[in-house]
Each structure stands twice: as C-alpha cells, then as structure tokens.
Amino acid sequence: MTQPTTGSQPRSSDEGFVAIDGVSFSYPGSPQPILRDVSLTLRRGEFFVLLGPSGCGKTTIMNQVAGFERPTTGSITVDGRPVSGPGPDRAVIFQGDDSLLGWLNVRHNVEFGLRALRVPGAERTKRVQRALETVELAGQQGKFPHELSGGMKQRVQIARALVVDAPVLLMDEPFGALDAQTRTNLQDALAGLWEQSQRTVLFITHDISEALILGDRIGVMTSGPEARLQTVMDNPLPRPRHRGTAEFADLYQRVEDAVTAAKSRPPVGESR
C-alpha cells in the first residue's frame, strides 16, 4: 500500500497506542462468533476508520475498546494498559442523540462528565466554554436538546467528548442519522477539530466517502458472522481533503473494490 503523505501523517509515530490482539467475540451460548481473530494497532494521534457492512462487528470492536464488553479471546490495551472496563482515557460518541440528557441544557450536558470526574468549578467552566467555542455552540449553551437540530445535538456530543481531554475518541457512526448536507458539514468540522488536537480516533462507518475525508488509515471488515479484518489501507490524500478531485474518485474506487472483495471471499492472513 502507498504510505500517507505529510498532510495525512499522524502527529506521533508511537506504534501500538491502541492494540487489539487476536480478539474473538461470541455471546454466551452462541456457537458462532461475531468476530474471529481481529488484530489491529492504532498509532498515537492517528485517525483510524473501521469500514464495513452492517452486522460485521464494527460496533462490537468499539465497545470492547471502550471497555463496555470483554473479548471472548484475545486482548486490548491502550497506551500499554489492559482494557478491563470504561476509563477516563477513552471518550465515546454514539450515533444519534439518545445519550444527551433531556433535562439538562447544552452547557450542563457538556459539563456532566467533568462533574463525575470531580473537576473543580473554575476549571469546568473554562473547559466547557472552550469546547463549546470549538464546536461553534457558545451561543446555544442555555438551550435544551429538544430545541436543537440533529447536527447541533451531535456537536454537543463532540463537545462533551472533547471536554474530558481523553486521549482516545471512539466514534460509532456519529453522523449516520443526519441528512446529507449536515453530515458533510460535520465531517469537515470534525476533520478540522482533529487537526487541532492530539487525539487518537477510532471511527466506525459504512460510508466510503466519510472514511476518505476523515481517516489516516482505513480498515476493511469482512461480512459477519465470524467477521475479520480483511485489509488496512493507507489514505494518501493530503489534508484538507476535497470530494470532487480525481484523486478522491480514484481512491474511492480502490476502497470500494476492497469492500466488495471483503464481502465476497474470506480473509487471507492477518492485516495490520
């Protein structure tokens, strides 16, 4: 595979910041695993996109990195420490707005995690204000979730994840329920926010264009059950990325071919 250009290089070359090693997963009593022998490493500061069809276990992998579920076999580490449950080093952004608390306004939703971490009031105020300015919601902090558009609700989720300063962001199709224009706008906004940060991101999607706009590397999953990681492709497009270029169209076709191949044949060997 081609190597990323300078524009798409992660800001740190630390290998294995997030390490998924030989992970398989089955629900108790089920004879067939959802995942089989998935191995993957994310570099510190890298934006990694996991791409695949619905039901291929992408969300299961993210839940295990988050610590919500435990692998049946294999191991997961973050910065060398085994993942045994949720922790402050990982922030999660889900699809939709179900995780927002309807009785709290924007400011208090963003602040919620900081209160749980017992961050002092002055520091909370500073962090929340900075995060809301970053996602362009500083003027909306008194509104409640039912008063916000879908795109604004997702910005609140992003701000809530940014404010806790977790080194790892886990994002499970966060824009999947939005209209096409809002989705495009938030993809571009997220790409810009990531450029300003030092976060390691694991982003789940089944949208190839989204993967190309955001990812340093793209991992392609086979169809489930017994899904595996078929291949990992570098994204050589320089940032900021533009959807209308010939280079974008060419890479889109290559990734689409890889997705089609992953659906039609079993993986061969291990991809990292």
C-alpha positions as CSV (number, residue, x, y, z in Angstrom):
1,M,0.0,0.0,0.0
2,T,1.1,3.6,-0.5
3,Q,2.2,5.5,2.5
4,P,0.4,8.6,3.8
5,T,1.7,12.0,2.6
6,T,2.9,14.5,5.1
7,G,-0.6,16.0,5.1
8,S,-2.1,12.8,6.4
9,Q,0.6,11.6,8.8
10,P,-0.4,11.2,12.4
11,R,1.4,13.7,14.7
12,S,3.2,10.9,16.6
13,S,4.8,7.8,15.4
14,D,4.1,5.9,18.6
15,E,3.1,2.4,17.4
16,G,0.5,0.3,19.2
17,F,-1.0,3.1,21.3
18,V,-4.3,1.2,20.9
19,A,-3.6,-2.5,20.4
20,I,-6.2,-5.1,19.5
21,D,-4.5,-8.5,19.6
22,G,-6.2,-11.7,18.4
23,V,-9.7,-10.7,19.5
24,S,-12.6,-13.0,19.0
25,F,-16.1,-12.5,20.5
26,S,-19.1,-14.7,21.0
27,Y,-22.2,-14.2,23.0
28,P,-22.7,-16.7,25.8
29,G,-24.4,-19.9,24.5
30,S,-23.9,-18.9,20.8
31,P,-22.0,-21.5,18.7
32,Q,-20.9,-18.9,16.2
33,P,-18.5,-16.0,17.0
34,I,-19.4,-12.5,15.8
35,L,-15.6,-11.7,15.5
36,R,-12.8,-14.0,14.8
37,D,-9.1,-13.3,15.4
38,V,-9.1,-9.5,14.8
39,S,-5.7,-7.8,15.3
40,L,-5.1,-4.1,14.8
41,T,-2.8,-1.4,16.1
42,L,-3.5,2.4,16.2
43,R,-0.7,4.9,16.4
44,R,-0.8,7.7,18.9
45,G,-2.6,10.7,17.3
46,E,-3.9,8.7,14.3
47,F,-7.4,8.9,12.9
48,F,-8.3,5.3,12.0
49,V,-11.6,4.4,10.3
50,L,-13.1,1.0,10.5
51,L,-15.3,0.4,7.4
52,G,-17.7,-2.5,6.7
53,P,-21.3,-3.5,6.2
54,S,-23.9,-3.5,8.9
55,G,-23.6,-6.6,11.2
56,C,-19.9,-7.1,10.6
57,G,-18.9,-6.4,14.2
58,K,-17.6,-2.9,13.9
59,T,-19.5,-1.6,16.9
60,T,-18.5,-4.8,18.9
61,I,-14.9,-3.9,18.4
62,M,-15.5,-0.3,19.5
63,N,-17.4,-1.5,22.6
64,Q,-14.5,-3.7,23.6
65,V,-12.0,-0.9,23.2
66,A,-14.4,1.3,25.3
67,G,-14.5,-1.4,27.9
68,F,-18.3,-2.0,27.6
69,E,-17.7,-5.6,26.6
70,R,-14.9,-8.1,27.1
71,P,-13.4,-10.2,24.3
72,T,-14.0,-13.9,24.4
73,T,-10.4,-14.4,23.5
74,G,-7.5,-12.0,22.8
75,S,-6.6,-8.7,24.5
76,I,-6.9,-5.0,24.1
77,T,-4.5,-2.4,25.5
78,V,-4.5,1.4,25.5
79,D,-1.0,3.0,26.0
80,G,0.2,-0.4,27.2
81,R,-2.5,-0.8,29.8
82,P,-5.0,-3.7,29.5
83,V,-8.6,-2.6,29.0
84,S,-10.8,-4.1,31.7
85,G,-13.7,-1.6,31.7
86,P,-14.5,2.0,30.8
87,G,-12.0,4.6,31.8
88,P,-11.2,8.4,31.6
89,D,-8.7,7.8,28.9
90,R,-11.5,6.9,26.4
91,A,-14.4,9.1,25.3
92,V,-17.3,7.6,23.3
93,I,-19.6,9.4,20.8
94,F,-22.6,7.4,19.7
95,Q,-24.9,7.6,16.7
96,G,-28.0,9.7,17.3
97,D,-28.7,11.9,20.3
98,D,-30.0,9.3,22.8
99,S,-27.1,9.9,25.2
100,L,-27.9,13.5,25.7
101,L,-29.8,14.2,28.9
102,G,-33.1,15.9,28.0
103,W,-33.5,17.7,31.4
104,L,-30.1,19.4,31.1
105,N,-29.2,22.3,28.8
106,V,-26.3,22.3,26.4
107,R,-23.8,23.6,28.9
108,H,-24.8,21.1,31.7
109,N,-24.8,18.2,29.2
110,V,-21.2,19.1,28.2
111,E,-20.2,19.6,31.8
112,F,-21.7,16.3,33.0
113,G,-18.6,14.2,32.7
114,L,-16.4,16.8,34.4
115,R,-18.7,16.7,37.4
116,A,-18.4,12.9,37.6
117,L,-14.6,13.3,37.4
118,R,-14.8,16.0,40.2
119,V,-13.1,18.6,38.2
120,P,-13.2,22.0,40.1
121,G,-15.8,24.5,39.2
122,A,-13.4,27.1,37.7
123,E,-11.7,24.5,35.5
124,R,-15.0,23.1,34.5
125,T,-16.2,26.5,33.3
126,K,-13.0,27.1,31.3
127,R,-13.1,23.7,29.6
128,V,-16.8,23.8,28.8
129,Q,-16.5,27.3,27.3
130,R,-13.5,26.3,25.2
131,A,-15.2,23.1,23.9
132,L,-18.5,25.0,23.0
133,E,-16.5,27.6,21.1
134,T,-14.6,24.8,19.3
135,V,-17.8,23.2,18.0
136,E,-19.4,26.7,17.4
137,L,-22.2,26.3,20.0
138,A,-21.1,29.0,22.5
139,G,-24.3,31.0,21.8
140,Q,-26.5,27.9,22.4
141,Q,-25.4,26.8,25.8
142,G,-28.7,27.6,27.5
143,K,-30.9,25.5,25.1
144,F,-32.2,22.1,25.8
145,P,-31.8,19.0,23.5
146,H,-35.4,19.3,22.2
147,E,-34.6,22.8,21.0
148,L,-31.6,21.7,18.9
149,S,-31.3,20.4,15.3
150,G,-29.8,17.0,14.7
151,G,-26.5,18.5,13.7
152,M,-26.3,20.7,16.8
153,K,-27.0,17.7,19.0
154,Q,-24.1,15.8,17.5
155,R,-21.9,18.9,18.1
156,V,-22.9,18.8,21.8
157,Q,-21.8,15.1,21.9
158,I,-18.5,16.0,20.3
159,A,-18.0,18.9,22.8
160,R,-18.8,16.6,25.7
161,A,-16.1,14.2,24.5
162,L,-13.6,16.9,23.9
163,V,-14.1,18.5,27.3
164,V,-12.8,15.5,29.3
165,D,-9.5,15.6,27.4
166,A,-9.4,11.8,26.9
167,P,-6.5,10.8,24.6
168,V,-8.7,8.3,22.7
169,L,-12.0,9.2,21.0
170,L,-14.3,6.3,19.9
171,M,-17.0,7.3,17.4
172,D,-19.7,4.9,16.3
173,E,-21.3,6.2,13.1
174,P,-22.0,9.6,14.9
175,F,-23.4,11.2,11.7
176,G,-25.3,8.2,10.4
177,A,-28.8,9.6,11.2
178,L,-28.3,13.0,9.8
179,D,-29.3,14.5,6.4
180,A,-26.6,14.5,3.7
181,Q,-25.7,18.2,3.9
182,T,-25.5,18.3,7.7
183,R,-23.4,15.1,7.6
184,T,-21.0,16.6,5.1
185,N,-20.7,19.8,7.2
186,L,-19.9,17.8,10.4
187,Q,-17.4,15.6,8.6
188,D,-15.5,18.7,7.5
189,A,-15.8,20.2,11.0
190,L,-14.6,17.0,12.7
191,A,-11.6,16.8,10.3
192,G,-10.7,20.4,11.3
193,L,-11.1,19.7,15.0
194,W,-8.9,16.6,14.8
195,E,-6.2,18.6,13.1
196,Q,-6.1,20.9,16.2
197,S,-5.9,18.1,18.7
198,Q,-3.6,15.2,19.7
199,R,-6.4,12.6,19.9
200,T,-6.3,9.1,18.7
201,V,-9.6,8.3,17.0
202,L,-11.3,5.0,16.2
203,F,-14.2,5.9,13.9
204,I,-16.9,3.4,12.8
205,T,-18.7,3.9,9.5
206,H,-20.1,2.1,6.4
207,D,-19.7,5.2,4.3
208,I,-16.7,5.2,2.0
209,S,-16.7,9.0,1.3
210,E,-16.7,9.6,5.1
211,A,-13.8,7.2,5.6
212,L,-11.8,9.0,2.9
213,I,-12.5,12.5,4.3
214,L,-11.5,11.6,7.8
215,G,-9.1,8.6,8.0
216,D,-5.3,8.3,8.0
217,R,-5.9,4.6,7.5
218,I,-9.0,2.6,6.7
219,G,-9.6,-0.9,7.9
220,V,-12.0,-3.0,5.9
221,M,-14.0,-5.7,7.7
222,T,-15.5,-8.9,6.1
223,S,-19.2,-9.6,6.4
224,G,-20.4,-11.3,9.6
225,P,-20.8,-13.6,11.3
226,E,-17.2,-14.6,12.1
227,A,-16.1,-11.2,10.7
228,R,-12.4,-10.5,10.4
229,L,-10.3,-7.5,9.4
230,Q,-9.7,-8.1,5.7
231,T,-7.2,-5.4,5.0
232,V,-5.9,-2.0,6.1
233,M,-5.3,0.7,3.5
234,D,-3.3,4.0,3.9
235,N,-5.0,7.2,2.9
236,P,-2.5,9.3,0.8
237,L,-4.9,12.3,0.3
238,P,-3.4,15.5,1.7
239,R,-5.5,17.5,4.2
240,P,-7.8,19.3,3.9
241,R,-9.5,16.8,1.6
242,H,-11.9,17.6,-1.2
243,R,-14.5,15.2,-2.5
244,G,-14.6,16.5,-6.1
245,T,-11.0,15.7,-7.1
246,A,-9.8,12.9,-9.5
247,E,-7.5,11.6,-6.7
248,F,-10.5,11.3,-4.3
249,A,-12.5,9.4,-7.0
250,D,-9.6,7.0,-7.7
251,L,-9.1,6.2,-4.1
252,Y,-12.9,5.8,-3.6
253,Q,-12.9,3.1,-6.3
254,R,-9.9,1.3,-4.7
255,V,-11.6,1.2,-1.3
256,E,-14.9,0.2,-2.9
257,D,-13.1,-2.7,-4.6
258,A,-11.6,-3.7,-1.3
259,V,-15.0,-3.6,0.4
260,T,-16.6,-5.7,-2.4
261,A,-13.7,-8.3,-2.1
262,A,-14.1,-8.5,1.6
263,K,-17.8,-9.3,1.2
264,S,-17.2,-12.0,-1.4
265,R,-14.2,-14.0,0.0
266,P,-12.7,-15.0,3.3
267,P,-9.7,-13.0,4.5
268,V,-6.2,-14.4,3.9
269,G,-3.7,-14.0,6.7
270,E,-3.5,-11.1,9.1
271,S,-3.8,-7.4,8.2
272,R,-2.3,-4.7,10.4
